[in-house]
Amino acid sequence: MTVTQKLAKVVFQPSGRRGQFPVGTPLLDAARSLGVYVESVCGGRATCGRCQVSCSEGTFAKEGIVSSPGNLGEVTSAEARYKEIRGLAPDRRLSCQATVQGDMVIDVPAEAQTNRQIVRKRAENVRIPVDSTVSLVTVTIAEPDMEVPRGDADRLLDALKEKTGLQDLTVDFSVLRFVQGTLRTGRWTVTAAIWQDDTARPAVIALWPGEKRTAYGMAVDIGSTTIAAHLCDLTNGRTVASAGTSNPQIRFGEDLMSRVSYLQMNPDRQPDLTKAVRDAINSLVQKLVDDIGAKRSDILDAVFVGNPIMHHLFLGIDPTELGGAPFALAVSDAVHTRAIDLDLDLNPGARVYTLPCIAGHVGADAAAATLSTAPYDSDPITLMVDVGTNAEIILGNRQRVLAASSPTGPAFEGAEISCGQRAAPGAIERIRIDPQTLEPRFKVIGADPWSDEENFAEAAEYVGVTGICGSGIIEAVAELYMAGIITTDGLIDGSLAAKSPRIVQNGRTFEYHITDITTPISIRQTDIRAIQLAKAALYAGVKLLQDKLDGAPIERIRLAGAFGSYIDTKYAMILGLIPDCELENVSGIGNAAGTGARIALVNRSKRREIERVVREIEKIETALEPKFQEHFVNAMAIPNKIDPFEKLRASVTLPQPRAMDEEDAPDDGGRRRRRRRG
């Protein structure tokens, strides 16, 4: 009798790699077999401690597993010795010693990742008129006088009122206990940081002895995958430092709905998701101030943006109501609070401003992107899209602005793709396919040469070729279409297997094989279908907004976010991800959400502007629109079933539309139909 070996499912985050392994497999071996390169320099002897991981606990409905740290096996004597000598956090295990004993979701911390994700959210150059909420005012006051028994803080306040004219000025409670010591250290000359934001009485929120000329603010874009933070000088508006990191909430779910599902299954774990993101932000704060030799206490103001679910979790609000209709926000208007109330390690008096959310799935990040691109202040009809696990869409001009969201899922970030991965060294980010030979050439993150250049092997030796990221999968599917390997319907033409060994049968479908360097990488039929579903959802959302504008042509397209910055806009249009437009009028605009956050940080009048604009934007709920399904079905074709893409065709020669013969076409489950006999 054959004994079937028990298998367990392991999901590694933040890479999103997953696989099934026999019970007893060393966790480090499982990681490496999937191309998840966890650092280990001691050969698995539990002496270097570089391979630390943690295991998430709870039910993960999307993965269909219950993850538990107990599934990592018993602590070995070598691991116990390491913990005794060098210490090990309670939630950490050494992956060289832990073994797979059951289903689990494993978080690989940043310090253990040798191919960690690249956070592509730089600070874009933008001129921002300075009108900060924080101003620095230096005053000298008289020493105490027994004949005038008035408190030090009161005399300080009198001097500041006289100098600024702010008669309703108050002193923040966080400052009161330091007033006397600061005044005496400064020999009665001090610099006060005065906060004004038109929403409350102005207040002294910080105090320093002597004269201080610089104060800082922080603008943070909390994405579902990455977090980007920018440190700005509030006196001149300059961005002086930027830093980014992976969002540690990924271990609770790759995409937004997965995290909501996790909380629905594990309602007591919401504080864990909130703490994870706040801890990551506090770590970024340290990086920012270290970069310029400042202190945390120098940060006096902060602006945060994020999609509605990230917005709620950051504020400590349960986002589960956003998991289903009517997608109710707990709060949609701008939120004003204190950093200390959010467990942020800044100046004790620092204030926090969170931009308003536009709708249930169009968040503060979309509001910030709208502020930075200002379609409401221009004549051309402009489409702004922030492509993430949920695409946020803004369309309009100074006459009318509309907003919607489309559930694209994580396919564009490499998740749910068989060889997909996030943007990290070793990921294929560019690819070209020769239409005659069907041979590919590609470029990976971390290596400058293309794969057909003679020094590629040497350049790629360190990073390997480990998968394909979002920009790579977009180009791959578009190139497969341009080379005639897939049809307008997105089906791989299996008859080409006779022409090229790159076309390989995989069960009842075919796949296109790219390379065997490091690990086999292929584009499967299921991968193409995942991209079609994602791009169709986005395109259908755009078409709905266009319908509301009576089909007015789109004159400019702006692709926001890291994804929008790194995809080739031509390939995005070939795929039918975005509507037809003059290619020269299509561009990536970088981290528009982060730019909008910086604008709101440096200029308080812009806060009032975007609050007004958000109230005026027309919100369209795609799920309630009867034509969404029709637009979606048409958009499944490449580039589209009915839209002619005339402007694109004027620049690019597209293949003639063709479909598979009935006998060759897969059925709805991806299996090939057999011709009926009769």
SEZAVO-96049 format. One line per 5 residues: number of its first residue (from 1); their letters; for each residue x, y, z of C-alpha. Coordinates in Angstrom, 3 decimals, padded with zeros to 6 digits, always signed. Each point is the difference from the previous one (the first is absolute). Layout:
<atoms>
NUM) A) X,Y,Z | ...
</atoms>
This chain:
<atoms>
1) MTVTQ) +000.000,+000.000,+000.000 | +001.326,+003.467,-000.948 | +000.093,+002.541,+002.806 | -000.830,+003.537,-001.154 | +002.321,+002.580,+001.513
6) KLAKV) -001.856,+002.805,+001.747 | +000.489,+003.431,-001.561 | -000.359,+003.445,+001.543 | -000.505,+003.353,-001.709 | +002.510,+002.756,+000.729
11) VFQPS) -000.442,+003.627,-001.102 | +002.998,+002.346,+000.263 | -000.541,+003.735,+000.397 | +000.685,+002.640,-001.187 | +001.042,-001.823,-003.202
16) GRRGQ) -003.327,-001.823,-000.294 | +001.729,-003.249,-001.016 | -001.852,-003.160,+001.058 | +000.255,-003.733,-000.349 | -000.769,-003.369,+001.567
21) FPVGT) +002.676,-001.948,+001.847 | +000.274,-003.347,+001.738 | -000.370,+000.248,+003.755 | +003.462,+000.148,+001.537 | +001.560,+002.143,-002.751
26) PLLDA) +002.419,+002.579,+001.471 | -001.615,+003.404,-000.427 | +003.182,+001.505,-001.460 | +000.021,-002.696,-002.698 | -003.653,+000.711,-000.785
31) ARSLG) +000.754,+003.713,-000.377 | +002.938,-000.541,-002.304 | -001.860,-002.482,-002.180 | -002.519,+002.757,-000.735 | +002.665,+002.608,-000.701
36) VYVES) -000.591,+001.721,+003.343 | +003.587,+000.774,+000.931 | +000.204,+000.186,+003.770 | +003.479,+001.034,+001.099 | +002.070,-002.665,+001.760
41) VCGGR) +003.784,+000.083,+000.275 | +000.684,-002.741,+002.555 | -001.052,-002.955,-002.110 | -003.084,-000.734,+002.104 | +001.869,-000.473,+003.287
46) ATCGR) -002.133,+002.582,+001.867 | +002.949,+002.260,+000.781 | -000.475,+003.059,-002.261 | -003.660,+000.740,+000.768 | -000.465,+001.560,-003.443
51) CQVSC) -002.831,-002.330,-001.032 | -002.588,+001.149,+002.530 | -003.658,-000.211,-000.987 | -003.338,+000.267,+001.740 | -003.222,-001.926,-000.516
56) SEGTF) -003.366,+001.752,-000.196 | -002.840,-001.399,+002.036 | -003.617,-000.279,-001.085 | -002.318,-001.090,-002.780 | +000.879,+001.109,-003.523
61) AKEGI) -003.149,-000.579,-002.028 | +001.543,+000.905,-003.352 | +002.757,-002.551,+000.474 | -002.390,-002.511,+001.539 | +002.314,-000.633,+002.954
66) VSSPG) +000.277,+000.501,+003.735 | +003.489,+001.227,+000.834 | +001.568,-000.592,+003.391 | +003.522,+000.466,+001.412 | -000.402,-003.503,+001.394
71) NLGEV) +000.315,-001.288,-003.559 | +003.697,+000.931,-000.020 | +000.985,-003.066,+001.983 | +001.845,-000.258,+003.284 | +002.858,+002.324,+000.898
76) TSAEA) +003.258,-001.872,-000.566 | +002.872,-000.039,+002.477 | +002.086,+002.138,-002.392 | -002.801,+002.567,-000.249 | -000.476,+000.012,+003.778
81) RYKEI) +003.722,+000.590,+000.442 | -000.074,+002.946,-002.420 | -002.958,+001.494,+001.844 | +001.745,-000.366,+003.362 | +003.278,+001.552,-001.152
86) RGLAP) -001.112,+002.680,-002.467 | -003.714,+000.380,+000.612 | -002.960,-000.538,-002.306 | -003.272,+001.938,-000.042 | -002.989,-002.027,+001.240
91) DRRLS) -001.620,-000.061,-003.447 | +003.190,-000.927,-001.892 | +001.370,-003.388,-001.042 | +003.150,-000.986,-001.870 | -001.122,-001.361,-003.354
96) CQATV) +003.050,-002.262,-000.216 | -001.296,-001.850,+003.074 | -003.784,+000.288,-000.340 | -001.803,-002.637,-002.038 | -003.267,-000.090,-001.898
101) QGDMV) -002.511,-001.842,+002.160 | -003.204,+001.564,-001.293 | -001.466,+002.846,-002.054 | +001.489,+003.410,+000.705 | +000.535,+003.572,-001.163
106) IDVPA) +003.610,+001.013,+000.562 | +001.213,+003.586,+000.251 | +003.612,+000.522,-001.074 | +001.157,+003.216,+001.710 | +001.857,+002.557,-002.104
111) EAQTN) +003.357,-000.680,+001.660 | -000.155,-003.670,-001.052 | -000.925,+000.625,-003.642 | +002.862,-000.238,-002.474 | -002.397,+000.928,-002.823
116) RQIVR) -002.221,+002.413,+001.849 | -002.651,+001.923,-001.849 | +001.019,+003.300,-001.552 | -002.195,+002.861,+001.162 | -000.375,+002.175,-003.096
121) KRAEN) -001.646,+003.079,+001.466 | +002.516,+002.781,-000.277 | -000.799,+003.634,+000.715 | -000.907,+001.677,-003.287 | +001.301,+003.516,-000.611
126) VRIPV) -002.822,+002.459,+000.534 | -000.104,+003.692,+000.897 | -002.222,+000.551,+003.022 | -000.819,+003.487,+001.305 | +000.850,-000.079,+003.708
131) DSTVS) -002.877,+000.683,+002.370 | +000.764,-002.488,+002.758 | -002.175,-000.693,+003.016 | +003.136,+000.433,+002.133 | +001.934,+003.227,+000.443
136) LVTVT) +003.032,+000.642,+002.209 | -000.062,+003.146,+002.123 | +002.911,+001.108,+002.210 | -000.735,+002.297,+002.959 | +001.784,+001.267,+003.095
141) IAEPD) -002.025,+000.510,+003.172 | +000.744,+001.677,+003.294 | +001.122,-002.040,+002.966 | -002.530,-000.739,+002.763 | -000.889,+002.883,+002.308
146) MEVPR) -001.407,-000.559,+003.476 | -002.063,+003.162,-000.386 | -001.627,-001.407,-003.158 | -000.927,-003.585,+000.943 | -000.811,-001.229,-003.493
151) GDADR) +001.030,-003.470,-001.158 | +002.886,-000.584,-002.389 | -002.293,-001.596,-002.614 | -002.405,+002.925,+000.220 | +002.733,+002.583,-000.496
156) LLDAL) +001.334,-002.037,-002.924 | -003.474,-000.050,-001.507 | -000.366,+003.758,+000.443 | +003.285,+000.584,-001.854 | -001.004,-002.324,-002.844
161) KEKTG) -003.426,+001.622,-000.348 | +001.581,+003.417,-000.204 | +002.487,-001.113,-002.670 | -002.398,-002.048,-002.148 | -003.310,+001.736,+000.574
166) LQDLT) -001.630,-003.378,+000.798 | -002.177,+000.993,+002.931 | -001.659,-003.443,+000.323 | +003.357,-001.803,+000.239 | +000.260,-002.809,+002.571
171) VDFSV) +002.799,-002.157,+001.374 | -000.257,-003.710,-000.672 | -000.144,-002.076,+003.154 | +002.983,-002.044,-001.206 | +002.122,+003.187,+000.153
176) LRFVQ) -001.025,+001.259,+003.452 | +002.212,-002.290,+002.051 | +003.093,+001.062,-001.954 | -000.592,+003.756,-000.050 | +001.969,+000.976,+003.097
181) GTLRT) +003.031,-002.150,-000.742 | +000.122,+001.144,-003.620 | -000.253,+003.680,+000.901 | +002.838,-000.259,+002.485 | +002.207,-002.029,-002.342
186) GRWTV) -000.522,+002.638,-002.686 | +000.557,+002.833,+002.466 | -003.547,+001.225,-000.703 | +000.355,-000.163,-003.773 | -001.886,-002.874,-001.600
191) TAAIW) -001.414,-001.106,-003.347 | -003.611,-001.128,-000.076 | -001.585,-002.160,-002.682 | -003.492,+001.364,-000.621 | -002.518,-002.259,-001.753
196) QDDTA) -002.878,+001.490,-002.025 | -002.324,-001.943,-002.289 | -003.235,+002.029,-000.055 | -001.849,-002.845,+001.741 | +000.825,+000.788,+003.635
201) RPAVI) +001.597,+002.668,+002.132 | +003.691,+000.523,-000.801 | +002.294,-001.598,+002.556 | +003.611,-000.070,+001.116 | +000.865,-003.640,-000.583
206) ALWPG) +003.779,+000.003,+000.654 | +002.611,+002.183,+001.662 | +003.787,+000.197,-000.255 | +002.583,+002.103,+001.848 | +001.584,+002.775,-002.050
211) EKRTA) -000.608,+000.363,-003.720 | -001.088,-002.895,-002.228 | -000.359,+000.479,-003.727 | -001.137,-003.350,-001.350 | -002.996,-002.237,+000.643
216) YGMAV) -001.046,-003.078,-001.919 | -003.170,-001.665,-001.141 | -000.619,-003.454,-001.391 | -002.203,-001.085,-002.920 | -000.833,-003.707,-000.137
221) DIGST) -001.752,-002.088,-002.660 | -001.206,-003.258,+001.551 | -000.482,-002.435,-002.866 | -001.284,-003.530,+000.350 | +003.386,-001.293,-001.200
226) TIAAH) +002.466,+002.750,+000.868 | +000.290,+003.010,+002.290 | +001.861,+003.111,-001.165 | +000.930,+002.887,+002.284 | +001.454,+003.409,-000.822
231) LCDLT) +001.555,+002.457,+002.444 | -000.542,+003.667,-000.880 | +001.466,+003.207,+001.344 | -003.081,+001.978,+001.042 | +001.776,+003.344,-000.311
236) NGRTV) +000.773,-000.299,-003.723 | -002.029,-003.001,-001.238 | +003.021,-002.038,-001.128 | -000.089,-003.787,+000.241 | +003.203,-000.846,+001.857
241) ASAGT) -000.274,-003.792,+000.345 | -002.122,-002.895,-001.234 | -000.267,-003.627,+001.092 | -002.205,-002.966,-000.765 | -000.752,-003.485,+001.215
246) SNPQI) -002.305,-002.914,-000.688 | -003.319,+000.178,+001.794 | +000.300,-002.690,+002.709 | -003.762,-000.563,-000.154 | +000.709,-002.161,-003.055
251) RFGED) +000.421,-002.952,+002.352 | -003.699,+000.330,+000.858 | -001.074,+000.024,-003.653 | +001.523,+000.936,-003.353 | -002.804,+002.262,-001.117
256) LMSRV) -002.502,+002.248,+001.731 | -002.936,-002.384,-000.025 | +002.204,-002.788,+001.333 | +000.787,+002.161,+003.028 | -003.663,+000.821,+000.507
261) SYLQM) -000.773,-003.712,-000.296 | +002.722,-000.762,+002.546 | -001.596,+002.435,+002.458 | -003.434,-001.475,-000.613 | +001.384,-003.435,+000.847
266) NPDRQ) +002.199,+001.319,+002.832 | -001.807,+003.078,+001.400 | +002.272,+000.331,+003.039 | +003.104,+000.508,-002.191 | -000.786,+003.502,-001.292
271) PDLTK) +002.389,+001.616,+002.534 | +002.780,-002.191,-001.457 | -000.477,+001.461,-003.484 | -000.129,+003.527,+001.402 | +003.128,-000.522,+002.096
276) AVRDA) +001.852,-001.541,-002.963 | -000.488,+003.056,-002.216 | +000.715,+002.515,+002.784 | +003.182,-001.840,+000.968 | +001.126,+000.076,-003.635
281) INSLV) -000.627,+003.750,-000.140 | +001.957,+000.552,+003.207 | +002.899,-001.914,-001.538 | -000.163,+002.238,-003.073 | +000.046,+003.064,+002.254
286) QKLVD) +003.308,-001.156,+001.441 | +001.458,-000.499,-003.479 | -001.119,+003.458,-001.074 | +001.442,+001.895,+002.960 | +003.214,-002.033,-000.070
291) DIGAK) +000.488,+000.971,-003.652 | +000.195,+003.704,+000.848 | +001.302,-000.130,+003.563 | -003.267,+001.197,+001.540 | -002.065,-001.279,+002.914
296) RSDIL) -003.460,-001.502,+000.151 | -001.056,+002.969,+002.122 | +000.769,+002.306,-002.954 | -003.040,-001.395,-001.845 | -002.990,+002.185,+000.858
301) DAVFV) -002.596,-000.800,-002.667 | -000.918,-003.052,-002.040 | -002.378,-000.713,-002.874 | -001.186,-003.507,-000.804 | -001.779,-001.415,-003.028
306) GNPIM) -001.080,-003.507,-000.924 | -002.824,-001.983,-001.509 | -003.091,-000.299,+002.226 | +001.036,-003.283,+001.612 | +003.557,+001.154,+000.692
311) HHLFL) -001.427,+003.339,+001.201 | -002.289,-001.725,+002.495 | +002.585,-002.465,+001.263 | +002.574,+002.750,+000.517 | -002.530,+001.979,+002.045
316) GIDPT) -000.886,-003.124,+001.990 | -003.446,-000.375,-001.575 | -001.451,-003.412,-000.884 | -000.326,-000.025,-003.838 | -002.324,-003.010,-000.303
321) ELGGA) -002.974,+002.164,-001.039 | +001.979,+000.753,-003.158 | -000.022,-003.697,-000.863 | -003.510,+000.065,-001.450 | -002.769,+002.276,-001.256
326) PFALA) -000.687,+002.803,+000.746 | +003.782,+000.282,+000.736 | -000.598,+002.399,+002.874 | +002.908,+002.139,+001.168 | +000.257,+000.658,+003.731
331) VSDAV) +001.165,+003.519,-000.884 | +000.406,+001.635,-003.406 | +000.926,+003.578,+000.895 | +003.540,+001.048,+000.862 | +001.200,-001.161,+003.408
336) HTRAI) +001.959,+002.278,+002.353 | +001.736,-001.630,+002.941 | +003.254,-000.166,+001.943 | +002.937,-002.249,-000.772 | +000.085,-001.248,+003.572
341) DLDLD) -003.584,-001.280,-000.340 | +001.159,-002.208,-002.889 | +003.056,-001.348,+001.836 | +002.302,+001.901,-002.343 | +003.370,+000.863,+001.474
346) LNPGA) +000.279,+003.648,-001.078 | +000.066,+003.211,+002.004 | -002.521,-000.384,+002.875 | -001.980,+002.949,-001.373 | +000.122,-001.063,-003.669
351) RVYTL) -003.254,+000.123,-001.935 | -001.289,-002.452,-002.604 | -002.242,+000.788,-002.963 | -001.594,-002.740,-002.102 | -001.475,+000.997,-003.347
356) PCIAG) -003.689,-000.745,-000.651 | -001.116,-003.203,-001.697 | -002.011,+000.405,-003.203 | -002.134,-003.157,+000.271 | -000.094,-003.499,+001.476
361) HVGAD) +002.791,-001.238,-002.269 | +001.454,+003.309,-001.189 | +002.143,+001.189,+002.846 | +002.118,+002.792,+001.354 | +002.787,-001.101,-002.346
366) AAAAT) -002.247,+000.697,-002.988 | -000.887,+003.371,+001.523 | +003.718,+000.769,+000.339 | +000.663,-001.080,-003.588 | -002.879,+002.216,-001.121
371) LSTAP) +001.552,+002.909,+001.899 | +003.372,-000.543,-001.674 | -001.375,-000.343,-003.571 | -002.870,+002.523,+000.393 | -002.286,-001.165,-002.854
376) YDSDP) -002.664,+002.212,+001.601 | +002.085,+003.027,-000.955 | +000.643,-000.728,-003.697 | -001.942,-000.144,-003.289 | +001.148,-003.311,-001.587
381) ITLMV) -001.951,-003.055,+001.146 | +002.569,-001.880,+002.039 | -000.019,-003.586,+001.201 | +002.024,-000.673,+003.131 | +000.411,-003.628,+001.052
386) DVGTN) +001.825,-001.328,+003.026 | +000.510,-003.672,-000.755 | +000.278,-002.190,+003.076 | -001.858,-002.959,+001.417 | -003.014,+002.275,-000.393
391) AEIIL) +000.177,+002.487,-002.872 | -001.152,+003.510,+000.888 | -001.277,+001.991,-002.982 | -000.510,+003.762,-000.328 | -001.355,+001.483,-003.245
396) GNRQR) -000.967,+003.540,-000.948 | +000.995,+003.624,-000.324 | -000.941,+003.351,+001.515 | -003.630,-000.536,-001.041 | -000.563,-003.346,+001.698
401) VLAAS) +002.046,-002.662,+001.810 | -001.058,-003.589,+000.623 | +001.555,-002.791,+002.050 | -000.314,-003.764,+000.178 | +001.978,-003.078,+000.955
406) SPTGP) +000.444,-003.366,-001.661 | +001.030,-003.259,+001.680 | +003.093,-000.833,-002.050 | +001.454,-002.289,+002.670 | +003.726,-000.583,+000.552
411) AFEGA) +000.820,-001.446,-003.446 | +001.709,+003.207,-001.151 | +002.331,-000.276,+003.003 | +001.046,-003.534,-000.933 | -002.327,-001.786,+002.431
416) EISCG) -002.286,-002.762,-001.290 | +002.416,-000.451,-002.910 | +001.685,-003.414,-000.064 | +003.516,+001.458,-000.152 | -000.988,+003.426,+001.269
421) QRAAP) +001.762,+001.944,+002.696 | +000.151,+003.545,+001.255 | +002.556,+002.446,-001.367 | +003.229,-001.332,+001.518 | +003.462,-000.839,-001.324
426) GAIER) -000.238,-002.966,-002.339 | -003.497,+000.822,-001.282 | -000.481,+000.310,-003.765 | -001.177,+003.573,-000.595 | +000.412,+000.302,-003.779
431) IRIDP) -000.461,-002.554,-002.777 | +000.004,-000.065,-003.804 | -001.001,-002.937,-002.219 | +001.260,-000.356,-003.568 | -003.117,-000.485,-002.187
436) QTLEP) +001.943,-002.180,-002.456 | +001.936,-002.346,+002.295 | -002.260,+000.450,+003.073 | +003.191,+000.245,+002.087 | -000.092,+002.315,+003.031
441) RFKVI) +002.491,+002.424,+001.422 | -000.555,+001.585,+003.367 | +001.387,+002.281,+002.667 | -000.071,-000.641,+003.747 | +000.021,+002.398,+002.915
446) GADPW) +003.501,+000.325,+001.395 | +001.842,-000.766,-003.266 | +000.545,+002.612,-002.723 | +000.579,-002.180,-003.109 | -002.778,-001.746,-001.910
451) SDEEN) +000.067,-003.786,-000.055 | +001.356,-000.141,-003.559 | +003.010,+002.171,+000.831 | +003.283,-001.746,+000.642 | +000.543,+001.350,+003.519
456) FAEAA) -003.499,-000.925,+001.211 | +001.035,-003.258,+001.689 | +002.599,+001.763,+002.092 | -002.338,+002.875,+000.915 | -002.871,-002.327,+000.909
461) EYVGV) +002.121,-002.460,+001.977 | -000.635,+001.799,+003.283 | -003.741,+000.727,-000.346 | -001.009,-003.023,-002.086 | -003.174,-000.116,-002.085
466) TGICG) -002.650,-000.800,+002.557 | -003.366,+001.006,-001.462 | -001.907,+002.685,-001.843 | -001.407,+003.205,+001.523 | -002.927,+002.211,-001.009
471) SGIIE) +001.661,+002.016,-002.757 | +001.508,-003.211,-001.368 | -003.284,-001.895,-000.160 | -001.681,+002.938,-001.790 | +002.716,+000.028,-002.645
476) AVAEL) +000.069,-003.794,-000.220 | -003.708,-000.331,-000.802 | +000.093,+002.928,-002.428 | +003.094,-001.423,-001.729 | -001.623,-003.446,-000.233
481) YMAGI) -002.911,+001.687,-001.749 | +002.218,+002.059,-002.331 | +002.008,-003.128,-000.907 | -003.189,-001.907,-000.847 | +000.484,-002.549,+002.773
486) ITTDG) -003.311,+000.887,+001.619 | -003.214,+000.988,-001.742 | -002.229,+003.012,+000.549 | -001.863,-002.141,+002.526 | +003.228,-000.616,+001.920
491) LIDGS) +000.365,-003.682,-000.927 | +003.443,-001.513,-000.582 | +000.200,-001.489,-003.498 | +001.171,-003.556,+000.661 | +000.636,-000.617,-003.697
496) LAAKS) +003.117,+002.190,+000.336 | +001.620,-002.743,+002.082 | +001.101,-001.474,-003.339 | +001.801,+003.267,-000.746 | +001.607,+000.737,+003.358
501) PRIVQ) +001.012,-002.044,+003.054 | -001.065,+003.042,+002.055 | -003.633,-001.074,-000.426 | -000.430,-002.871,+002.436 | -003.065,-002.061,+000.756
506) NGRTF) -001.044,+000.115,+003.646 | -002.867,-002.385,+000.588 | -002.833,+001.031,-002.276 | +001.381,+003.487,-000.676 | +003.277,+001.476,-001.169
511) EYHIT) +002.546,+002.350,+001.537 | +002.816,+002.183,-001.294 | +003.364,-000.871,+001.535 | +002.329,+002.965,+000.582 | +003.066,-001.350,+001.792
516) DITTP) +001.505,-002.644,+002.280 | +002.625,+002.279,+001.559 | -000.244,-000.412,+003.802 | -003.571,-001.299,-000.197 | -002.362,-000.936,-002.864
521) ISIRQ) -002.129,+002.996,-001.021 | -002.957,-000.346,-002.331 | -003.158,+001.903,-000.847 | -002.940,-002.354,+000.389 | -003.489,+000.251,-001.418
526) TDIRA) -001.291,+000.675,+003.518 | +002.435,+002.910,+000.335 | -001.288,+001.595,-003.188 | -003.561,-000.450,+001.196 | +000.838,+001.670,+003.347
531) IQLAK) +001.438,+003.015,-001.840 | -003.039,+000.149,-002.289 | -002.355,+000.013,+002.976 | +001.975,+002.745,+001.729 | +000.339,+002.245,-003.040
536) AALYA) -003.650,-000.514,-000.966 | -001.134,+001.121,+003.451 | +002.074,+003.177,-000.268 | -001.061,+000.791,-003.560 | -003.678,-000.588,+000.785
541) GVKLL) +000.228,+002.443,+002.899 | +001.506,+002.646,-002.273 | -002.682,-000.586,-002.652 | -002.744,+000.492,+002.583 | +001.391,+003.399,+000.913
546) QDKLD) +000.355,+000.850,-003.690 | -003.668,-000.922,-000.486 | -000.904,+002.541,+002.684 | +001.821,+002.632,-002.084 | -002.022,-001.040,-003.099
551) GAPIE) +002.964,-001.843,-001.465 | +002.231,+003.065,-000.168 | +003.487,-000.983,-001.247 | +002.772,-000.228,+002.564 | +002.696,+002.530,-000.838
556) RIRLA) +002.619,-000.818,+002.650 | +000.781,-003.108,+002.043 | +002.067,+000.115,+003.166 | +001.090,-003.274,+001.609 | +000.767,+000.448,+003.669
561) GAFGS) +001.890,-002.124,+002.494 | +003.110,-002.117,-000.331 | -001.727,-002.303,-002.477 | -001.005,+002.906,-002.219 | +003.535,+001.340,+000.057
566) YIDTK) +001.688,-003.202,-001.130 | -002.357,-001.526,-002.551 | +000.508,+000.894,-003.641 | -003.110,+002.013,-000.904 | +000.030,-001.376,-003.543
571) YAMIL) -000.303,-003.558,+001.283 | -002.713,+001.020,+002.454 | -002.032,+001.305,-002.936 | +000.736,-003.019,-002.221 | -001.299,-002.217,+002.763
576) GLIPD) -003.123,+002.143,+000.304 | +000.750,+000.907,+003.593 | -000.624,+003.686,-000.770 | -002.223,+001.620,-002.654 | +001.094,+001.292,-003.366
581) CELEN) +001.874,+003.302,+000.123 | +002.888,+001.702,-001.748 | +003.029,-001.812,+001.394 | +001.870,+003.256,+000.579 | -002.827,+001.052,+002.332
586) VSGIG) +000.357,-003.105,+002.162 | +002.539,+000.072,+002.795 | +000.879,-001.312,+003.417 | -000.072,+002.641,+002.722 | +001.805,-001.894,+002.728
591) NAAGT) -001.248,-000.090,+003.535 | -002.802,+002.521,-000.497 | -001.541,-000.947,+003.339 | +003.265,+000.757,+001.774 | +000.318,+003.252,-001.931
596) GARIA) -003.506,+001.024,+001.028 | +000.815,-000.833,+003.603 | +003.081,+002.245,-000.185 | -002.072,+002.818,-001.502 | -002.506,-000.257,+002.853
601) LVNRS) +002.849,-000.109,+002.510 | +001.745,+003.119,-001.252 | -003.065,+002.054,-000.946 | -003.007,+000.070,+002.323 | -002.201,+001.833,-002.508
606) KRREI) +000.343,-003.047,-002.247 | -001.632,-002.057,+002.757 | -003.102,+002.145,-000.245 | +000.181,-000.225,-003.813 | +000.001,-003.801,-000.135
611) ERVVR) -002.678,-000.213,+002.695 | -002.228,+002.153,-002.234 | +000.857,-001.968,-003.153 | -000.726,-003.361,+001.660 | -003.442,+001.235,+001.038
616) EIEKI) -000.696,+000.977,-003.627 | +001.327,-003.159,-001.710 | -002.758,-002.272,-001.316 | +000.435,-003.514,+001.346 | -000.972,-002.892,-002.265
621) ETALE) -000.462,-003.466,+001.507 | +000.981,-002.399,-002.780 | -001.776,-002.963,+001.641 | -003.347,+001.765,-000.395 | +000.435,+001.039,-003.632
626) PKFQE) -001.911,-002.247,-002.449 | +002.511,+000.547,-002.843 | +003.030,-001.082,+002.013 | -000.324,-003.650,-001.032 | -000.351,+000.917,-003.668
631) HFVNA) +003.104,+002.184,+000.106 | +001.843,-002.711,+001.955 | -000.749,-002.737,-002.557 | +001.113,+002.208,-002.886 | +003.191,+000.921,+001.856
636) MAIPN) +001.006,-003.645,+000.468 | +001.177,+000.018,-003.624 | +003.425,+001.401,-000.912 | -000.056,+002.922,-000.285 | -003.821,+000.113,-000.091
641) KIDPF) -002.858,-001.782,-001.712 | -001.759,+003.090,-001.388 | +002.115,+003.096,+000.674 | +002.176,+000.565,-003.095 | +003.036,+001.675,+001.656
646) EKLRA) +000.565,+002.106,-003.098 | +002.590,+002.278,+001.600 | +002.022,-003.021,+001.144 | -000.229,-001.613,-003.457 | +001.389,+003.179,-001.515
651) SVTLP) +003.187,-000.536,+002.020 | +000.204,-003.794,+000.335 | -000.764,-002.785,-002.471 | -002.312,-002.352,+001.885 | -000.636,-003.612,-001.068
656) QPRAM) -003.151,-000.747,-001.924 | -002.770,-001.197,+002.341 | -000.266,-003.766,+000.011 | -001.601,-002.625,+002.185 | +000.866,-003.646,+000.631
661) DEEDA) -001.770,-002.725,-001.894 | -002.815,-001.457,+002.078 | +001.813,-003.289,+000.475 | +003.084,+001.767,+001.357 | -001.672,+002.520,+002.289
666) PDDGG) -000.041,-000.692,+003.724 | -003.324,-000.254,+001.777 | -000.837,+002.308,+002.911 | +002.166,-002.023,+002.327 | +003.069,+000.339,-002.211
671) RRRRR) -000.371,-003.545,-001.440 | +000.006,-000.712,-003.721 | -003.283,-000.866,-001.640 | -000.154,-003.105,-002.107 | -001.828,+000.166,-003.293
676) RRG) -003.265,-001.870,+000.304 | -000.231,-003.218,-001.913 | -003.266,-000.784,-001.625
</atoms>
